[in-house]
């Protein structure tokens, strides 16, 4: 029973952000930042926990490779997607004329 409580506690951390984000609620910036940080902490905890559990079935090196890939894939996805999109050119505001 104690293990289930730890798992539920770790699962609630990222889920609270998902619920807030997809429900359309808008919090103050400081609370949204805190919520995002807590969910990142919970997701990292779940990932490291999953890597430790995976070491029981597969070699440790392979489990760490999967953990490293999951950690850096979002960054590589952005690197691949962003160069293909054109930059938005914002109009420059008019300069005030001295009177």
C-alpha positions as a LaTeX table, in Angstrom:
\begin{tabular}{lrrr}
\hline
Residue & $x$ (\AA) & $y$ (\AA) & $z$ (\AA) \\
\hline
Unk1 & 0.00 & 0.00 & 0.00 \\
Unk2 & 2.84 & 2.37 & 0.82 \\
Unk3 & 4.32 & 1.97 & $-2.69$ \\
Unk4 & 1.00 & 2.90 & $-4.27$ \\
Unk5 & 0.89 & 6.11 & $-2.26$ \\
Unk6 & 4.34 & 7.10 & $-3.54$ \\
Unk7 & 3.30 & 6.32 & $-7.10$ \\
Unk8 & 0.04 & 8.26 & $-6.79$ \\
Unk9 & 1.88 & 11.22 & $-5.26$ \\
Unk10 & 4.43 & 11.24 & $-8.09$ \\
Unk11 & 1.67 & 10.92 & $-10.69$ \\
Unk12 & $-0.35$ & 13.84 & $-9.29$ \\
Unk13 & 2.54 & 16.28 & $-9.76$ \\
Unk14 & 2.50 & 16.28 & $-13.60$ \\
Unk15 & $-1.25$ & 15.65 & $-13.83$ \\
Unk16 & $-2.13$ & 18.86 & $-11.99$ \\
Unk17 & $-0.46$ & 20.91 & $-14.74$ \\
Unk18 & $-2.13$ & 18.92 & $-17.52$ \\
Unk19 & $-5.54$ & 19.44 & $-15.93$ \\
Unk20 & $-4.95$ & 23.17 & $-15.46$ \\
Unk21 & $-3.58$ & 23.59 & $-18.99$ \\
Unk22 & $-6.26$ & 21.69 & $-20.88$ \\
Unk23 & $-9.14$ & 23.02 & $-18.81$ \\
Unk24 & $-8.34$ & 26.52 & $-20.06$ \\
Unk25 & $-7.80$ & 28.02 & $-16.62$ \\
Unk26 & $-5.49$ & 31.01 & $-16.58$ \\
Unk27 & $-3.51$ & 31.53 & $-13.41$ \\
Unk28 & $-1.32$ & 34.41 & $-12.38$ \\
Unk29 & 2.15 & 34.08 & $-13.95$ \\
Unk30 & 3.88 & 33.20 & $-10.68$ \\
Unk31 & 1.39 & 30.39 & $-9.95$ \\
Unk32 & 1.61 & 29.05 & $-13.48$ \\
Unk33 & 5.39 & 29.04 & $-13.23$ \\
Unk34 & 5.24 & 27.21 & $-9.90$ \\
Unk35 & 2.77 & 24.69 & $-11.32$ \\
Unk36 & 5.00 & 24.07 & $-14.35$ \\
Unk37 & 8.08 & 23.60 & $-12.17$ \\
Unk38 & 6.31 & 21.14 & $-9.90$ \\
Unk39 & 5.06 & 19.15 & $-12.88$ \\
Unk40 & 8.54 & 19.04 & $-14.45$ \\
Unk41 & 9.91 & 17.78 & $-11.13$ \\
Unk42 & 7.22 & 15.08 & $-10.97$ \\
Unk43 & 7.79 & 14.02 & $-14.58$ \\
Unk44 & 11.54 & 13.77 & $-14.00$ \\
Unk45 & 10.92 & 11.67 & $-10.91$ \\
Unk46 & 8.64 & 9.33 & $-12.89$ \\
Unk47 & 11.18 & 9.05 & $-15.71$ \\
Unk48 & 14.02 & 8.17 & $-13.37$ \\
Unk49 & 11.79 & 5.70 & $-11.56$ \\
Unk50 & 10.88 & 4.06 & $-14.86$ \\
Unk51 & 14.56 & 3.82 & $-15.81$ \\
Unk52 & 15.35 & 2.10 & $-12.52$ \\
Unk53 & 12.52 & $-0.36$ & $-13.07$ \\
Unk54 & 13.62 & $-1.00$ & $-16.64$ \\
Unk55 & 17.05 & $-2.06$ & $-15.37$ \\
Unk56 & 15.42 & $-5.21$ & $-13.98$ \\
Unk57 & 14.50 & $-6.39$ & $-17.50$ \\
Unk58 & 17.15 & $-4.82$ & $-19.73$ \\
Unk59 & 20.80 & $-3.91$ & $-19.16$ \\
Unk60 & 21.53 & $-0.74$ & $-17.19$ \\
Unk61 & 23.29 & 0.95 & $-20.10$ \\
Unk62 & 20.31 & 0.45 & $-22.40$ \\
Unk63 & 17.90 & 1.80 & $-19.79$ \\
Unk64 & 20.05 & 4.93 & $-19.40$ \\
Unk65 & 20.19 & 5.35 & $-23.18$ \\
Unk66 & 16.38 & 5.34 & $-23.33$ \\
Unk67 & 16.22 & 7.82 & $-20.45$ \\
Unk68 & 18.70 & 10.13 & $-22.19$ \\
Unk69 & 16.77 & 9.93 & $-25.47$ \\
Unk70 & 13.48 & 10.77 & $-23.79$ \\
Unk71 & 15.14 & 13.70 & $-22.04$ \\
Unk72 & 16.61 & 15.30 & $-25.18$ \\
Unk73 & 14.11 & 14.40 & $-27.92$ \\
Unk74 & 11.91 & 17.48 & $-27.36$ \\
Unk75 & 14.94 & 19.72 & $-27.87$ \\
Unk76 & 15.89 & 17.96 & $-31.10$ \\
Unk77 & 12.30 & 18.13 & $-32.30$ \\
Unk78 & 12.37 & 21.91 & $-31.93$ \\
Unk79 & 15.70 & 22.13 & $-33.71$ \\
Unk80 & 14.23 & 20.16 & $-36.63$ \\
Unk81 & 10.91 & 22.04 & $-36.80$ \\
Unk82 & 11.87 & 25.69 & $-36.27$ \\
Unk83 & 14.32 & 26.18 & $-39.17$ \\
Unk84 & 11.62 & 25.17 & $-41.65$ \\
Unk85 & 9.24 & 27.90 & $-40.53$ \\
Unk86 & 9.59 & 31.42 & $-41.86$ \\
Unk87 & 10.20 & 34.11 & $-39.30$ \\
Unk88 & 7.47 & 36.63 & $-38.69$ \\
Unk89 & 8.52 & 40.07 & $-39.77$ \\
Unk90 & 6.95 & 42.57 & $-37.45$ \\
Unk91 & 6.35 & 46.07 & $-38.73$ \\
Unk92 & 8.69 & 48.60 & $-37.21$ \\
Unk93 & 6.95 & 51.30 & $-35.23$ \\
Unk94 & 7.18 & 54.78 & $-36.68$ \\
Unk95 & 9.92 & 56.90 & $-35.23$ \\
Unk96 & 8.74 & 60.08 & $-33.54$ \\
Unk97 & 9.71 & 63.25 & $-35.37$ \\
Unk98 & 11.32 & 66.00 & $-33.29$ \\
Unk99 & 9.20 & 69.10 & $-33.07$ \\
\hline
\end{tabular}
